[in-house]
Amino acid sequence: MKICRITYKGEVQGVGFRWTAQRISRLFDVTGWVRNLSSGEVELTAAGDEREVRAFLQAIRESELGVGISGELEAWAETETGFEGFSIRY
């Protein structure tokens, strides 16, 4: 199982990013969370089979959110556990 922490830059706050990411997560076998950062960026953590996580992240890029994303910073690691569901953190 893999875990990816990704920071999205650009016009990613105030556009429904967190709710849309949570909605998209339901289409994939991933767990994790998404939250706004005080810097104006959005941080997302997703865990699951690497192919599922990559497909989930690609679906975010291809969604209506993609036009506002100007940059991404990804960090991958191995994990033995996931999270319970996919949630929005405040």
Secondary structure, DSSP 8 states (H G I E B T S, - for coil): -EEEEEEEEES-SSSSHHHHHHHHHTTTT-EEEEEE-TTS-EEEEEEE-HHHHHHHHHHHHHSGGGGGEEEEEEEEEE-S---SSEEEE-
